[in-house]
Amino acid sequence: MTTHLWQYLLYLKFFAVGLVMMATYISVYLKITPVSELSLIRQGNAACALSLIGTMIGYSITLISSMLHSASMLDFVIWGIGAAVIQVVVYFITTLLIPKANQELKNNNVAVGILFFGFSVSIGILNAASLS
């Protein structure tokens, strides 16, 4: 099987755009969520680390599906933006389920962090499957 240069370039293009989309998503997520995840993670807050990793995994699962099912780079970007919106909505819906959820994350309530992780990954999987 012969792989042509254009295939490598297409791979690099999708990979680079995916990295930019992931970095943008994480940046936006950290700005709009009321918890200062990175500073709390630096202090050893496992609940915030679980919550952040969950949303990153959930989002990346959807990006994978978007790459596999998009007809063009524009399709990939559009689906990626939609997935980002859904992942952020999941965060805010999850905060409605647990009274003072943001404070619980700040207080390193690992159970709440696991709940956020689980919701983010689960919705990411459903979102990815919906794209196929």
C-alpha positions in Angstrom: 0.0 0.0 0.0 1.4 3.3 -1.0 0.8 6.4 1.1 1.1 9.6 -0.9 2.5 12.9 0.4 -1.0 14.5 0.2 -2.2 11.9 2.7 0.5 12.9 5.2 -0.3 16.5 4.7 -4.0 15.9 5.2 -3.2 14.0 8.4 -1.1 16.9 9.7 -3.8 19.4 8.7 -6.5 17.6 10.7 -4.2 16.9 13.6 -3.1 20.6 13.8 -6.7 21.9 13.5 -7.7 19.3 16.2 -5.0 20.6 18.5 -6.0 24.2 18.0 -9.7 23.3 18.6 -8.8 21.4 21.8 -6.6 24.2 23.1 -9.3 26.8 22.2 -12.0 24.6 23.9 -9.9 24.2 27.1 -9.1 27.9 27.2 -12.8 28.9 26.8 -13.9 26.3 29.3 -11.5 27.5 31.9 -12.7 31.1 31.4 -16.4 30.5 31.6 -16.5 28.0 34.4 -16.6 29.7 37.8 -14.0 27.4 39.4 -10.3 28.3 38.9 -9.4 24.7 37.9 -5.8 25.2 37.0 -4.8 27.0 40.2 -6.7 24.5 42.3 -5.1 21.6 40.4 -1.7 23.1 41.1 -2.7 22.9 44.8 -3.5 19.2 44.5 -7.2 19.4 44.0 -8.1 16.0 42.5 -11.8 16.9 42.0 -11.0 19.7 39.7 -8.5 17.6 37.8 -11.1 14.8 37.3 -13.7 17.3 36.1 -11.2 19.0 33.7 -9.9 15.7 32.3 -13.4 14.4 31.9 -14.4 17.3 29.7 -11.2 17.0 27.7 -11.8 13.3 27.0 -15.5 13.9 26.2 -14.6 16.6 23.8 -11.8 14.7 22.2 -14.0 11.7 21.6 -16.4 13.9 19.7 -13.5 15.4 17.7 -12.5 11.9 16.7 -15.9 11.2 15.4 -16.0 14.5 13.6 -12.8 13.8 11.9 -14.0 10.4 10.8 -17.4 11.5 9.5 -16.7 15.0 8.1 -16.7 15.6 4.3 -14.4 18.6 4.7 -12.3 20.6 7.1 -15.1 23.1 7.4 -17.5 20.2 8.5 -14.9 19.1 11.0 -14.7 22.6 12.5 -18.4 23.1 12.6 -19.0 19.8 14.4 -16.2 20.6 16.7 -17.7 23.9 17.7 -21.1 22.2 18.3 -19.4 19.6 20.4 -17.7 22.3 22.5 -21.0 24.0 23.2 -22.6 20.7 24.3 -19.7 19.9 26.6 -20.0 23.3 28.3 -23.8 22.9 28.6 -23.1 19.5 30.3 -21.0 21.3 32.9 -23.7 23.8 33.8 -26.4 21.1 33.8 -24.3 19.0 36.1 -24.0 22.0 38.5 -27.8 22.0 38.8 -27.8 18.4 40.1 -25.5 19.0 43.0 -26.3 21.9 45.3 -23.2 24.2 45.5 -21.4 21.9 43.0 -18.7 24.5 42.2 -18.0 25.0 45.9 -17.8 21.2 46.2 -15.2 21.1 43.4 -13.2 23.9 45.1 -13.4 21.9 48.4 -11.9 18.9 46.6 -15.0 16.7 46.8 -13.6 13.9 44.7 -17.1 12.3 44.3 -18.4 15.4 42.7 -15.3 15.5 40.4 -16.0 11.9 39.4 -19.6 12.8 38.6 -18.5 15.7 36.4 -15.9 13.4 34.8 -18.6 10.7 34.1 -21.2 13.1 32.7 -18.6 14.8 30.4 -17.3 11.5 29.0 -20.7 9.9 28.7 -22.1 12.9 26.8 -19.0 13.0 24.7 -19.6 9.4 23.7 -23.3 10.0 22.9 -22.4 13.2 21.0 -19.7 11.3 19.0 -22.1 8.5 18.2 -24.7 11.0 17.0 -22.3 12.2 14.4 -22.0 8.9 12.7 
